């Protein structure tokens, strides 16, 4: 794995040194030397040459300083770029992500769950399918899509996620961004986008992405644009998937629809919930009474 820290162009302050040399050359050529040799007839004949030499040295140092500064700026942009999820062509960066052809079952195997098998009935990518995914499958789909795009990501553990569902890392292992996912039917308001901005500040990362199956309110869109947060609603996320090569679309479709992808997962235990009836129907954790996590049927699409 390539260490990007080794690819840093020049020293940390090389461009500052070059700029300082340019300024010093100009000062010496046009101020210091004329002052030192003032009144000397012989030196007066050499002053034009000295001024020209100083100007040439200053120009070369200035060009070098500008080149070093631009290289450093481009390097920093590459380090801080999480490969935005939209308006990008498919360019896989890491072979393990680009070569995936089967759903990632590591999580299920660690929890002792049965690995889901693909459904026999044929389904196609659509907004209805995307919105039918239960919250955990949608979150895992967002993570798998990010990996397909070449990002190094990791989902957070079950339970309180602190406003983070997926973390994005550089190849060096340093965090560079966070992703929040919401499989909701109602629009995402500005409150959740503000919370994501707060999480970004706390995590000290500049890149934030919010993906939902629904849409965003106008004030949420304005706030996100002002704070550099990428928003992907259901339609945009679906279009992003459909811009991938056919093999990757098929992989993500199989990943999303393997096994039971509509029954909600218990946010605490990571197991499929069961339909229960009390005063009204609701989803409950099968580990009751040890776990009392429930989801109302009307809001089953929420996490």
C-alpha positions as CSV (number, residue, x, y, z in Angstrom):
1,X,0.0,0.0,0.0
2,X,1.4,3.3,-1.0
3,X,2.1,5.8,1.8
4,X,0.9,9.2,0.5
5,X,2.9,11.0,3.2
6,X,6.0,10.1,1.2
7,X,4.6,11.7,-1.9
8,X,4.6,15.2,-0.4
9,X,6.1,17.7,-2.9
10,X,9.2,19.3,-1.5
11,X,9.6,20.5,2.0
12,X,6.8,21.8,4.1
13,X,7.9,25.5,3.7
14,X,10.1,25.3,0.5
15,X,7.9,27.7,-1.4
16,X,8.3,30.3,1.5
17,X,12.1,30.0,1.3
18,X,12.0,30.5,-2.5
19,X,9.8,33.5,-2.1
20,X,12.1,35.0,0.5
21,X,15.1,34.5,-1.8
22,X,13.2,36.4,-4.5
23,X,12.5,39.3,-2.2
24,X,16.0,39.5,-0.8
25,X,17.5,39.4,-4.3
26,X,15.4,42.4,-5.4
27,X,16.2,44.4,-2.2
28,X,19.9,43.8,-2.6
29,X,20.0,44.6,-6.4
30,X,17.8,47.7,-6.3
31,X,18.4,49.2,-2.8
32,X,21.4,47.8,-0.8
33,X,24.0,47.7,-3.6
34,X,23.2,51.2,-5.0
35,X,23.4,52.6,-1.5
36,X,26.7,50.9,-0.7
37,X,28.4,52.0,-3.9
38,X,26.9,55.5,-4.1
39,X,29.3,58.0,-5.5
40,X,31.8,55.4,-6.9
41,X,32.2,56.1,-10.7
42,X,33.5,52.6,-11.4
43,X,30.6,50.9,-9.5
44,X,28.1,53.1,-11.3
45,X,29.0,51.4,-14.6
46,X,28.3,48.0,-13.0
47,X,25.0,48.9,-11.3
48,X,22.8,48.2,-14.4
49,X,24.4,44.7,-14.7
50,X,24.0,44.0,-11.0
51,X,20.4,45.1,-11.1
52,X,19.7,42.9,-14.1
53,X,21.4,39.9,-12.4
54,X,19.4,40.5,-9.2
55,X,16.2,40.8,-11.1
56,X,16.8,37.6,-13.0
57,X,17.6,35.7,-9.7
58,X,14.5,37.2,-8.1
59,X,12.4,36.1,-11.1
60,X,13.7,32.6,-11.1
61,X,13.2,32.3,-7.3
62,X,9.7,33.7,-7.7
63,X,8.7,31.2,-10.4
64,X,10.1,28.4,-8.2
65,X,8.1,29.6,-5.2
66,X,4.9,29.7,-7.3
67,X,5.5,26.2,-8.7
68,X,6.2,24.8,-5.2
69,X,3.1,26.5,-3.8
70,X,0.8,25.2,-6.5
71,X,2.2,21.6,-6.2
72,X,1.7,21.7,-2.4
73,X,-1.9,23.0,-2.9
74,X,-2.7,20.2,-5.4
75,X,-1.2,17.7,-3.0
76,X,-3.4,18.9,-0.2
77,X,-6.5,18.8,-2.3
78,X,-5.7,15.2,-3.3
79,X,-5.2,14.3,0.4
80,X,-8.5,15.9,1.4
81,X,-10.5,14.6,-1.5
82,X,-12.8,11.6,-0.6
83,X,-13.7,11.1,-4.2
84,X,-17.2,12.8,-4.1
85,X,-20.0,10.4,-4.6
86,X,-21.6,12.2,-7.5
87,X,-20.3,13.9,-10.7
88,X,-17.4,11.5,-10.8
89,X,-16.5,8.9,-13.4
90,X,-15.9,5.3,-12.2
91,X,-12.2,5.0,-11.5
92,X,-11.5,2.2,-8.9
93,X,-8.4,3.0,-6.8
94,X,-8.0,-0.2,-4.8
95,X,-8.1,-3.6,-6.4
96,X,-9.9,-5.3,-3.4
97,X,-12.8,-2.9,-3.7
98,X,-13.0,-3.0,-7.5
99,X,-12.8,-6.8,-7.7
100,X,-15.7,-7.6,-5.3
101,X,-18.3,-9.9,-6.9
102,X,-20.0,-11.2,-3.8
103,X,-21.8,-9.5,-0.9
104,X,-19.6,-8.8,2.1
105,X,-20.6,-11.3,4.8
106,X,-17.9,-10.6,7.3
107,X,-20.3,-8.8,9.7
108,X,-22.9,-11.6,9.6
109,X,-20.2,-14.3,10.1
110,X,-18.8,-12.4,13.1
111,X,-22.2,-12.2,14.7
112,X,-23.0,-15.9,14.0
113,X,-25.8,-15.1,11.5
114,X,-26.7,-17.2,8.5
115,X,-25.3,-15.7,5.3
116,X,-28.3,-14.6,3.2
117,X,-28.7,-16.2,-0.2
118,X,-29.7,-14.2,-3.3
119,X,-33.4,-14.1,-4.1
120,X,-34.6,-16.2,-7.0
121,X,-37.0,-13.6,-8.3
122,X,-35.5,-11.0,-10.6
123,X,-35.5,-7.4,-9.4
124,X,-34.1,-4.2,-11.0
125,X,-32.7,-1.0,-9.7
126,X,-35.5,1.5,-9.0
127,X,-36.4,4.2,-6.5
128,X,-39.1,1.9,-5.1
129,X,-36.5,-0.8,-4.5
130,X,-34.1,1.6,-2.9
131,X,-36.9,2.8,-0.5
132,X,-37.9,-0.7,0.3
133,X,-34.5,-1.5,1.9
134,X,-34.6,-1.6,5.7
135,X,-32.2,0.9,7.5
136,X,-29.3,-1.5,8.0
137,X,-29.3,-2.9,4.5
138,X,-29.4,0.7,3.1
139,X,-26.5,1.7,5.3
140,X,-24.5,-1.4,4.2
141,X,-25.4,-0.6,0.6
142,X,-24.0,3.0,1.0
143,X,-20.8,1.5,2.4
144,X,-20.5,-1.1,-0.4
145,X,-21.1,1.6,-3.0
146,X,-18.3,3.7,-1.5
147,X,-15.9,0.7,-1.7
148,X,-16.9,0.1,-5.3
149,X,-15.9,3.7,-6.0
150,X,-12.5,3.0,-4.5
151,X,-12.9,4.5,-1.1
152,X,-11.5,2.9,2.1
153,X,-14.4,2.9,4.5
154,X,-15.7,1.3,7.7
155,X,-19.2,1.2,9.2
156,X,-19.7,2.1,12.8
157,X,-20.8,-0.5,15.4
158,X,-24.4,-1.1,16.3
159,X,-26.0,1.2,18.9
160,X,-25.5,4.9,19.3
161,X,-23.4,5.9,16.3
162,X,-22.7,9.5,17.4
163,X,-24.0,10.8,14.0
164,X,-21.6,8.7,12.0
165,X,-22.6,5.6,10.0
166,X,-19.5,5.3,7.8
167,X,-16.0,6.6,8.2
168,X,-13.7,7.3,5.2
169,X,-10.0,6.8,5.6
170,X,-6.9,7.7,3.7
171,X,-4.5,5.0,2.6
172,X,-2.3,6.0,5.6
173,X,-5.2,5.1,7.9
174,X,-6.0,8.7,8.9
175,X,-9.7,9.7,8.9
176,X,-10.7,12.0,6.1
177,X,-14.5,12.1,6.0
178,X,-17.8,10.8,7.4
179,X,-21.0,9.5,5.9
180,X,-24.5,9.6,7.4
181,X,-27.3,7.4,6.0
182,X,-31.0,7.7,6.6
183,X,-33.5,5.3,5.1
184,X,-36.4,7.7,5.7
185,X,-39.6,8.5,3.8
186,X,-40.0,12.0,5.1
187,X,-37.6,14.8,4.0
188,X,-34.3,15.4,5.8
189,X,-34.4,18.8,7.6
190,X,-31.5,21.2,8.4
191,X,-31.3,19.9,12.0
192,X,-29.6,16.6,10.9
193,X,-27.3,18.4,8.5
194,X,-26.2,20.8,11.3
195,X,-25.5,17.8,13.5
196,X,-23.4,16.2,10.7
197,X,-21.4,19.5,10.5
198,X,-20.8,19.3,14.3
199,X,-19.6,15.7,14.0
200,X,-17.2,16.8,11.2
201,X,-15.8,19.5,13.4
202,X,-15.5,17.1,16.3
203,X,-13.8,14.4,14.2
204,X,-11.5,17.1,12.6
205,X,-12.4,16.1,9.0
206,X,-13.5,18.4,6.2
207,X,-15.5,15.9,4.1
208,X,-19.1,15.0,5.0
209,X,-21.7,13.1,2.9
210,X,-25.4,12.6,3.8
211,X,-27.3,9.9,1.8
212,X,-31.0,9.3,2.1
213,X,-33.7,7.4,0.3
214,X,-36.0,10.5,0.6
215,X,-35.2,14.2,-0.2
216,X,-33.8,17.2,1.6
217,X,-35.6,20.4,2.6
218,X,-34.5,23.7,1.0
219,X,-32.9,25.0,4.2
220,X,-31.0,21.7,4.6
221,X,-29.7,22.1,1.0
222,X,-28.5,25.7,1.6
223,X,-26.8,24.9,4.9
224,X,-25.0,21.9,3.3
225,X,-23.8,24.0,0.4
226,X,-22.4,26.6,2.7
227,X,-20.5,24.0,4.8
228,X,-19.1,21.8,2.0
229,X,-21.4,18.8,2.8
230,X,-22.4,16.6,-0.1
231,X,-26.1,15.6,-0.2
232,X,-27.4,12.6,-2.1
233,X,-31.2,12.1,-2.1
234,X,-32.8,8.9,-3.2
235,X,-33.0,9.8,-6.9
236,X,-29.4,11.1,-7.0
237,X,-28.1,8.0,-5.2
238,X,-30.0,5.8,-7.6
239,X,-28.5,7.7,-10.6
240,X,-25.0,7.4,-9.1
241,X,-25.4,3.6,-8.9
242,X,-26.7,3.5,-12.5
243,X,-23.6,5.3,-13.8
244,X,-21.4,2.4,-12.6
245,X,-20.4,-0.3,-15.1
246,X,-23.0,-3.0,-15.5
247,X,-21.0,-5.6,-13.5
248,X,-20.8,-3.3,-10.5
249,X,-24.5,-2.4,-10.7
250,X,-25.3,-6.1,-10.7
251,X,-23.0,-6.7,-7.7
252,X,-24.7,-3.9,-5.7
253,X,-28.1,-5.2,-6.7
254,X,-27.3,-8.7,-5.5
255,X,-25.7,-7.2,-2.3
256,X,-28.8,-5.1,-1.6
257,X,-31.4,-7.8,-2.3
258,X,-29.8,-10.9,-0.8
259,X,-32.0,-12.6,1.8
260,X,-34.6,-10.5,3.7
261,X,-33.8,-6.9,2.9
262,X,-37.1,-5.4,4.1
263,X,-37.5,-6.6,7.7
264,X,-35.8,-4.0,9.9
265,X,-32.8,-4.9,11.9
266,X,-32.6,-4.4,15.7
267,X,-30.2,-1.4,16.2
268,X,-28.8,-2.9,19.4
269,X,-28.6,-6.7,18.6
270,X,-28.1,-6.7,14.9
271,X,-30.7,-9.4,14.3
272,X,-33.9,-9.3,12.3
273,X,-36.9,-8.0,14.2
274,X,-40.2,-9.9,14.5
275,X,-43.7,-8.5,13.9
276,X,-45.6,-8.2,17.2
277,X,-49.1,-7.1,18.2
278,X,-50.0,-5.1,21.2
279,X,-52.3,-2.0,21.1
280,X,-51.0,-1.8,17.5
281,X,-48.6,-3.8,15.3
282,X,-44.9,-3.0,15.7
283,X,-41.5,-4.6,15.1
284,X,-39.8,-6.0,18.2
285,X,-36.5,-7.5,19.0
286,X,-36.6,-11.4,19.3
287,X,-34.3,-11.1,22.3
288,X,-37.0,-9.5,24.4
289,X,-37.0,-9.0,27.4
290,X,-33.2,-8.7,27.3
291,X,-33.6,-6.2,24.5
292,X,-36.6,-3.9,24.4
293,X,-35.9,-2.2,21.1
294,X,-39.0,-1.6,19.0
295,X,-40.0,0.2,15.8
296,X,-43.5,1.3,15.0
297,X,-44.9,0.0,11.7
298,X,-45.6,3.5,10.5
299,X,-42.0,4.5,11.0
300,X,-40.3,1.2,10.2
301,X,-38.3,2.9,7.6
302,X,-36.5,5.0,10.1
303,X,-33.3,4.1,12.0
